[in-house]
Amino acid sequence: MKGNKPTTLWARTPLQVLGSILLIILSSLIRPGGSSMLGALQTLLLGLGILGCCMAVWRFAKGGGGKRKGDQ
């Protein structure tokens, strides 16, 4: 049923935010120290973390406009 979609949305969004925050924290722990590969990895992890947070916010904002279970 379509009524179950908001439940999965509410369950997935916090997990996506948590994963994104962990990626951002992990990227801040990497010290490139002159290595271009570590610098690229740090940039990639930071970009994925920011992108994940933006997608979670977009999903949260977009999810509020759906029909409710009692509405017809």
C-alpha positions as CSV (number, residue, x, y, z in Angstrom):
1,M,0.0,0.0,0.0
2,K,1.0,3.6,-0.5
3,G,0.3,4.4,3.1
4,N,3.5,2.7,4.2
5,K,5.8,4.9,2.2
6,P,6.1,7.7,4.8
7,T,7.1,5.1,7.4
8,T,10.0,3.9,5.3
9,L,10.9,7.5,4.6
10,W,11.1,8.4,8.3
11,A,13.2,5.3,8.9
12,R,15.7,5.9,6.1
13,T,16.3,9.7,6.4
14,P,17.9,9.6,9.9
15,L,20.1,6.7,8.8
16,Q,21.2,8.6,5.8
17,V,22.0,11.7,7.9
18,L,23.9,9.6,10.4
19,G,25.9,8.0,7.6
20,S,26.7,11.3,6.1
21,I,27.8,12.8,9.4
22,L,30.1,9.8,9.9
23,L,31.6,10.4,6.5
24,I,32.2,14.1,7.3
25,I,33.8,13.2,10.6
26,L,36.0,10.5,9.0
27,S,37.1,12.9,6.3
28,S,38.2,15.4,9.0
29,L,40.3,12.7,10.7
30,I,42.4,12.0,7.6
31,R,45.6,14.0,7.5
32,P,47.0,14.2,4.0
33,G,50.5,15.2,5.0
34,G,51.6,15.9,1.4
35,S,50.0,12.8,-0.1
36,S,47.8,13.7,-3.0
37,M,45.9,10.3,-2.7
38,L,45.0,11.0,0.9
39,G,43.9,14.5,0.0
40,A,41.7,13.2,-2.8
41,L,40.2,10.6,-0.5
42,Q,39.5,13.3,2.1
43,T,37.8,15.5,-0.5
44,L,35.8,12.6,-1.8
45,L,34.6,11.6,1.7
46,L,33.7,15.1,2.5
47,G,31.8,15.6,-0.8
48,L,29.8,12.3,-0.3
49,G,29.0,13.4,3.3
50,I,27.7,16.8,2.2
51,L,25.8,15.3,-0.7
52,G,24.2,12.7,1.6
53,C,23.1,15.4,4.0
54,C,21.6,17.5,1.2
55,M,19.7,14.5,-0.2
56,A,18.3,13.7,3.3
57,V,17.1,17.2,3.7
58,W,15.6,17.2,0.3
59,R,13.9,13.8,1.0
60,F,12.6,15.2,4.3
61,A,11.2,18.4,2.8
62,K,9.7,16.5,-0.2
63,G,8.1,13.8,2.0
64,G,5.8,16.2,3.9
65,G,3.5,16.9,1.0
66,G,2.1,13.4,0.5
67,K,-1.4,12.2,1.3
68,R,-2.2,11.1,4.8
69,K,-3.7,7.7,5.6
70,G,-7.1,9.1,6.5
71,D,-7.3,11.5,3.6
72,Q,-9.0,10.5,0.4
